[in-house]
Amino acid sequence: MQLLSGSQVAEKKRLEIKIKVRQFAFDHGRPPGLAVVLVGDDPASQVYVKNKIKACSDTGIQSFHNQLPAKTTEEELLKLISKLNSQTDVDGILVQLPLPSHIDTNRVLSAIWPLKDADGLTPENLGLLMAGRPRVAPCTPRGVIEILNHYDIAIAGRHAVVVGRSQIVGRPMAQLLLLADATVTVVHSKTPNIRDFTKQGDIVVVAAGKPRFMGAEDFKKDSVVIDVGIHRRAEGLCGDVRTDELKGLVKAATPVPGGVGPMTITMLLENTLTLAQLSKA
Ligand SMILES: NC(=O)c1ccc[n+]([C@@H]2O[C@H](COP(=O)([O-])OP(=O)(O)OC[C@H]3O[C@@H](n4cnc5c(N)ncnc54)[C@H](OP(=O)(O)O)[C@@H]3O)[C@@H](O)[C@H]2O)c1
């Protein structure tokens, strides 16, 4: 079984991004800028935001960190988004999810100007993806496609099965696979006997959010398994897949950690660069 290292792909992509960021700064007198908005003090979100800010600094992208207290009202958050929408050195805005439950996530995401939508989650950008003309697509599924492309794993004509249909992973993943000419099946919590489907997948992307949920009996021989799940447990990080069971069965699989995770941040950097370039086009 080949291990598909997202860390390695991310390292290569980040070098390419760094060169383009330097060129952008040279051409326009400032680097691309990403505003990160974090509401509350969820420890996992704080780690994600810290990693995103560090990745920006490593590639030369300017980050603007906006930390708001958990009691921030929806109106206050919308006001900040509106300010960032008009700030000329901000090319991308990322609102770290999940937001506290008193805030309407869809309303907040919809308030981001689509040309500053670094996560590709505004209705306009999701609509463009659905229409087959993506501008910036959500980072995690984009990262999955980059991993498959990097390792020369054919997508066209293959049967891809996506486990999960969330707005940030499963749905855009299915669209990107369709755009790459796969035949796509999406399964979710109401699908009976999901194994009947996953066992048919040449490529199976697992994003169910359930620790070590799938294993050897769920995949066919020589399939490619992409594990999107990330779970923090006392023994360390794990994914949705029991990858340790897959040796000698599947052709390739992503590890956790070091698989899809590093690619998600890398695609955020690339989306920010793309939006910065579009703002100058
Ligand atoms: N690597 C990264 O950078 C990255 C980025 C984002 C997310 N993640 C991780 O990826 C995982 C998924 O994230 P998410 O945001 O998509 O999660 P989510 O919003 O909880 O969605 C999970 C999806 O899985 C489906 N599901 C749940 N139980 C299932 C079952 N028993 N059989 C089949 N489908 C089932 C759900 O179906 P219903 O729609 O029917 O409820 C839902 O569509 C999480 O572990 C998350 O931490 C990782």
PDBQT file of the ligand as one rigid body, heavy atoms in Angstrom, charges set to zero:
ROOT
HETATM    1  N1  LIG A 301      -8.330  17.293   7.177  1.00  0.00    +0.000 N 
HETATM    2  C1  LIG A 301      -8.912  18.502   7.230  1.00  0.00    +0.000 C 
HETATM    3  O1  LIG A 301      -8.321  19.528   6.964  1.00  0.00    +0.000 OA
HETATM    4  C2  LIG A 301     -10.348  18.557   7.585  1.00  0.00    +0.000 A 
HETATM    5  C3  LIG A 301     -11.151  19.640   7.206  1.00  0.00    +0.000 A 
HETATM    6  C4  LIG A 301     -12.509  19.600   7.496  1.00  0.00    +0.000 A 
HETATM    7  C5  LIG A 301     -13.010  18.531   8.201  1.00  0.00    +0.000 A 
HETATM    8  N2  LIG A 301     -12.174  17.536   8.620  1.00  0.00    +0.000 N 
HETATM    9  C6  LIG A 301     -12.670  16.363   9.342  1.00  0.00    +0.000 C 
HETATM   10  O2  LIG A 301     -13.428  15.600   8.420  1.00  0.00    +0.000 OA
HETATM   11  C7  LIG A 301     -14.487  14.946   9.091  1.00  0.00    +0.000 C 
HETATM   12  C8  LIG A 301     -15.781  15.344   8.422  1.00  0.00    +0.000 C 
HETATM   13  O3  LIG A 301     -15.951  16.736   8.544  1.00  0.00    +0.000 OA
HETATM   14  P1  LIG A 301     -17.317  17.454   8.150  1.00  0.00    +0.000 P 
HETATM   15  O4  LIG A 301     -17.195  18.869   8.522  1.00  0.00    +0.000 OA
HETATM   16  O5  LIG A 301     -17.670  17.088   6.755  1.00  0.00    +0.000 OA
HETATM   17  O6  LIG A 301     -18.299  16.707   9.182  1.00  0.00    +0.000 OA
HETATM   18  P2  LIG A 301     -19.866  16.808   9.366  1.00  0.00    +0.000 P 
HETATM   19  O7  LIG A 301     -20.362  18.174   9.029  1.00  0.00    +0.000 OA
HETATM   20  O8  LIG A 301     -20.155  16.235  10.715  1.00  0.00    +0.000 OA
HETATM   21  O9  LIG A 301     -20.457  15.809   8.271  1.00  0.00    +0.000 OA
HETATM   22  C9  LIG A 301     -20.294  14.439   8.379  1.00  0.00    +0.000 C 
HETATM   23  C10 LIG A 301     -20.986  13.775   7.244  1.00  0.00    +0.000 C 
HETATM   24  O10 LIG A 301     -20.835  12.368   7.398  1.00  0.00    +0.000 OA
HETATM   25  C11 LIG A 301     -22.098  11.734   7.322  1.00  0.00    +0.000 C 
HETATM   26  N3  LIG A 301     -22.141  10.583   8.231  1.00  0.00    +0.000 N 
HETATM   27  C12 LIG A 301     -22.155  10.596   9.570  1.00  0.00    +0.000 A 
HETATM   28  N4  LIG A 301     -22.241   9.337  10.038  1.00  0.00    +0.000 NA
HETATM   29  C13 LIG A 301     -22.291   8.528   8.985  1.00  0.00    +0.000 A 
HETATM   30  C14 LIG A 301     -22.428   7.130   8.815  1.00  0.00    +0.000 A 
HETATM   31  N5  LIG A 301     -22.533   6.314   9.858  1.00  0.00    +0.000 N 
HETATM   32  N6  LIG A 301     -22.459   6.637   7.565  1.00  0.00    +0.000 NA
HETATM   33  C15 LIG A 301     -22.365   7.456   6.499  1.00  0.00    +0.000 A 
HETATM   34  N7  LIG A 301     -22.247   8.809   6.587  1.00  0.00    +0.000 NA
HETATM   35  C16 LIG A 301     -22.223   9.317   7.820  1.00  0.00    +0.000 A 
HETATM   36  C17 LIG A 301     -23.121  12.778   7.750  1.00  0.00    +0.000 C 
HETATM   37  O11 LIG A 301     -24.351  12.448   7.149  1.00  0.00    +0.000 OA
HETATM   38  P3  LIG A 301     -25.694  13.362   7.344  1.00  0.00    +0.000 P 
HETATM   39  O12 LIG A 301     -25.512  14.504   6.386  1.00  0.00    +0.000 OA
HETATM   40  O13 LIG A 301     -26.799  12.459   6.943  1.00  0.00    +0.000 OA
HETATM   41  O14 LIG A 301     -25.721  13.782   8.769  1.00  0.00    +0.000 OA
HETATM   42  C18 LIG A 301     -22.486  14.052   7.189  1.00  0.00    +0.000 C 
HETATM   43  O15 LIG A 301     -22.882  14.279   5.866  1.00  0.00    +0.000 OA
HETATM   44  C19 LIG A 301     -14.352  15.380  10.551  1.00  0.00    +0.000 C 
HETATM   45  O16 LIG A 301     -13.593  14.412  11.241  1.00  0.00    +0.000 OA
HETATM   46  C20 LIG A 301     -13.581  16.672  10.479  1.00  0.00    +0.000 C 
HETATM   47  O17 LIG A 301     -12.827  16.926  11.665  1.00  0.00    +0.000 OA
HETATM   48  C21 LIG A 301     -10.866  17.526   8.307  1.00  0.00    +0.000 A 
ENDROOT
TORSDOF 0
